[in-house]
Amino acid sequence: MKKKVNPKRTLILLVLSLVLIAIAIVFYISATTNVSVSNVISHIVKTPFIFVKPSQKLVYGFIKSPQSEDAYVKDQLIIFEASGDKNAINFSWSSNLDGYLGEGEELLIYAKDLTIGEHLITLITNDDKGNTDKNTINIYVFKDSIELDPEFSITPDSLTKIVYKNQKDQQIIDIYTSIRNANNNGDIRWKVASSKKWITFTSQQGITASDITIRIDTRKLQPGEYEEKVTFTNLDTKKKKVVHVNICLLESKNDSTNDKCPNNFRIYID
């Protein structure tokens, strides 16, 4: 016949076990820290137990534009666009290089009005109760002309952009390009060419100083990686500058291949 378990006795034994463990811990702390047992107990008794409620965001903000890693030159207009949840009432923009930029869901600033270099752009979203949310991206601002050759200069020398096929406003990308004679000792006759139909130009030849637009049209491209060489030729010296265009086209921001395209969209010059 099984002996009936006494719940009360079991509870007493459990409490005594916990007390003995606590006493052992106190003596262990005292022995390893050279602090008296009475001081250890006093410190434990005086230390309050604090229960911290997990933090919870009460307002959310998002940076819709620009995209992280976007780059701008000279007279390009940068559109800072924010969005938030129903609690958001104010959006404040700032740069680590230029400080406070302004407030609002949409802020328009010309690249020439910003400091040249890499900017950490911060968006602070507020609600009417003082709660905030913080979002950051990196963008690049280049000077008007980057000297790549003693005489033949093309700007920009690099540009990064994420391309999402499901966002119609990103399916056609205009890259404003400046062609200059870096020595300022006369005009240079030039031409530009590409073998891909998804790359076009506002002008295919001209004389410096010139400003043209390289247009990237991704509407007929399937998601994936694409590469093309855009060749600028100095018609007087026959020297060439090759712009390597690499595109990683994704279906959406949730595309599982996003992490496979670390550069996403990059233009650079040899």
C-alpha positions in Angstrom: 0.0 0.0 0.0 1.4 3.4 -1.0 2.1 5.9 1.7 0.0 9.0 1.3 2.1 12.2 0.6 1.6 15.0 3.0 1.5 18.3 0.9 2.1 20.4 3.9 5.2 18.5 4.9 6.5 18.6 1.3 6.1 22.4 1.2 8.0 22.8 4.5 10.8 20.6 3.2 11.0 22.7 0.0 11.1 26.0 2.0 13.8 24.6 4.3 15.8 23.5 1.2 15.6 27.0 -0.3 16.7 28.6 3.0 19.7 26.3 3.3 20.7 27.1 -0.3 20.3 30.9 0.4 22.5 30.5 3.5 25.1 28.6 1.5 25.1 31.4 -1.1 25.6 34.0 1.6 28.6 32.2 3.1 30.1 31.6 -0.3 29.8 35.4 -1.2 31.3 36.2 2.2 34.2 33.8 1.7 35.1 34.9 -1.8 34.7 38.7 -1.3 36.1 39.0 2.3 32.9 40.7 3.3 31.3 39.7 6.6 28.2 37.6 6.6 26.1 40.3 8.3 27.1 42.9 5.7 26.2 40.5 2.8 22.8 39.9 4.4 22.3 43.6 5.0 23.1 44.4 1.4 20.7 41.7 0.1 17.8 43.0 2.4 18.3 46.6 1.3 18.5 45.9 -2.4 15.0 46.4 -3.9 13.5 44.1 -6.5 12.7 46.1 -9.6 10.3 44.7 -12.3 10.9 46.5 -15.6 8.1 46.5 -18.1 9.3 45.7 -21.6 9.7 48.8 -23.7 7.1 49.2 -26.4 7.1 51.7 -29.3 4.1 53.9 -29.3 4.8 55.7 -32.5 6.4 54.5 -35.8 8.1 56.5 -38.6 9.6 55.4 -41.9 11.9 56.9 -44.5 10.3 56.5 -47.9 12.9 58.6 -49.8 15.8 58.7 -50.4 16.9 55.1 -50.4 19.9 54.2 -48.3 23.1 54.5 -50.3 21.6 56.9 -52.9 24.1 59.5 -54.3 23.6 63.0 -55.6 25.6 65.7 -57.5 25.3 69.4 -58.2 21.8 70.6 -59.0 20.0 67.3 -58.3 17.0 67.7 -56.0 16.9 65.4 -53.0 13.4 64.5 -51.9 13.2 63.6 -48.2 9.9 61.8 -47.7 8.6 60.3 -44.5 5.6 58.2 -43.5 4.3 57.1 -40.1 1.5 55.4 -38.3 -1.7 57.1 -37.1 0.0 58.4 -34.0 2.7 60.3 -35.9 2.3 64.1 -35.9 5.7 65.4 -36.6 8.8 64.4 -38.7 12.2 66.0 -38.1 15.2 65.6 -40.4 18.9 66.0 -39.6 22.4 65.2 -41.0 25.5 64.3 -39.1 27.4 66.7 -41.4 24.9 69.6 -41.7 22.8 69.3 -38.6 19.1 70.1 -38.6 17.6 70.0 -42.1 14.0 70.7 -41.5 10.6 69.2 -40.6 7.7 67.7 -42.4 6.5 64.6 -44.3 8.3 66.0 -47.4 11.4 68.1 -47.5 13.1 69.3 -50.7 16.9 70.2 -50.6 19.3 70.6 -53.5 22.5 68.5 -53.3 24.6 71.6 -53.8 23.3 73.0 -50.5 24.7 70.0 -48.5 28.2 69.3 -47.5 30.2 67.0 -49.8 30.6 63.5 -48.4 28.7 60.7 -46.8 25.7 61.8 -44.8 24.0 59.9 -42.0 20.4 61.1 -42.4 18.2 60.8 -39.3 14.4 61.0 -39.1 12.8 61.5 -35.7 9.1 60.8 -35.6 7.0 62.2 -32.7 3.5 61.8 -31.4 1.4 64.2 -29.3 2.5 62.4 -26.0 6.2 62.9 -26.4 7.0 59.4 -27.7 9.6 59.2 -30.5 10.9 56.8 -33.1 14.3 57.1 -34.9 15.3 55.9 -38.4 18.6 56.5 -40.2 20.0 56.0 -43.8 23.2 56.9 -45.5 23.4 59.1 -48.7 26.3 60.5 -50.6 26.8 64.0 -52.0 29.5 64.5 -54.6 31.1 67.7 -55.9 30.3 69.0 -59.4 33.3 67.6 -61.1 35.6 64.7 -60.1 38.9 64.7 -62.0 39.4 61.2 -63.3 41.9 62.1 -66.1 44.3 65.0 -66.8 41.8 66.2 -69.4 38.7 64.1 -69.7 36.5 64.3 -66.6 33.1 62.6 -66.0 30.9 63.0 -62.9 29.7 61.1 -60.9 32.3 58.4 -60.5 30.0 56.3 -58.4 26.4 55.9 -57.6 24.5 53.4 -55.5 20.7 52.7 -55.6 18.3 49.9 -54.7 15.9 49.1 -57.5 12.5 47.5 -56.7 10.5 46.3 -59.7 7.1 46.6 -57.8 7.7 50.4 -57.2 6.8 52.2 -60.4 8.6 55.4 -59.4 11.9 53.5 -59.3 11.5 51.6 -62.6 13.2 54.4 -64.6 16.3 55.9 -63.1 17.9 59.1 -64.4 21.6 59.6 -63.6 22.8 63.2 -64.3 26.3 63.1 -65.8 28.7 66.0 -66.3 31.5 65.8 -68.9 34.3 68.4 -68.5 37.7 69.3 -69.7 39.6 69.2 -66.4 42.4 71.4 -67.8 40.1 74.1 -69.1 42.4 74.4 -72.2 39.8 74.1 -74.9 36.7 72.1 -75.8 36.7 68.3 -76.0 34.5 66.5 -78.6 33.0 63.4 -77.1 30.5 60.6 -77.7 28.8 57.9 -75.5 27.6 54.5 -76.5 25.9 51.4 -74.9 24.9 48.1 -76.5 21.9 47.6 -74.1 18.4 48.8 -75.0 17.6 49.5 -71.3 20.3 52.2 -71.3 19.6 55.5 -73.2 21.1 59.0 -73.2 19.6 62.5 -73.7 22.6 63.2 -76.0 25.0 60.7 -77.6 27.7 63.2 -78.5 28.7 66.8 -77.9 31.3 69.3 -76.8 32.4 70.0 -73.3 31.2 71.3 -71.0 28.2 69.0 -71.3 25.5 67.7 -69.0 23.6 64.6 -70.1 21.3 62.1 -68.5 21.9 58.4 -68.5 18.5 56.7 -68.3 18.2 53.2 -66.9 14.8 51.6 -67.8 14.2 48.4 -65.8 10.5 48.0 -66.8 11.2 45.1 -69.3 13.9 43.5 -67.2 13.2 40.4 -65.1 14.5 40.3 -61.5 18.2 39.5 -61.4 21.7 40.9 -61.9 22.7 42.9 -65.0 26.0 44.4 -66.2 26.8 46.8 -69.0 29.7 49.0 -70.0 28.9 52.6 -71.0 31.8 54.0 -73.0 32.6 57.7 -73.2 35.1 58.5 -76.0 37.3 61.6 -76.4 37.0 62.1 -80.2 40.1 64.2 -80.3 42.5 61.9 -78.5 40.5 58.6 -78.8 40.8 58.1 -75.1 37.9 56.2 -73.5 36.2 56.2 -70.1 34.2 53.1 -69.3 31.3 53.3 -66.9 30.4 49.9 -65.5 26.7 49.7 -64.8 25.7 46.9 -62.5 22.1 46.4 -61.6 20.5 44.1 -59.0 16.8 44.2 -59.7 14.6 42.9 -56.9 10.8 42.2 -56.9 10.2 44.1 -53.6 11.8 45.1 -50.3 10.8 41.7 -49.0 12.6 39.8 -51.8 14.5 36.9 -50.4 17.4 37.7 -52.7 18.0 41.1 -51.2 20.9 39.8 -49.1 22.5 38.4 -52.2 22.9 41.8 -53.8 25.0 43.9 -51.3 25.6 46.7 -53.8 22.1 46.4 -55.4 22.8 49.1 -58.0 26.2 50.6 -58.6 27.8 52.7 -61.2 31.5 53.4 -61.2 34.2 54.5 -63.7 37.5 52.9 -64.6 
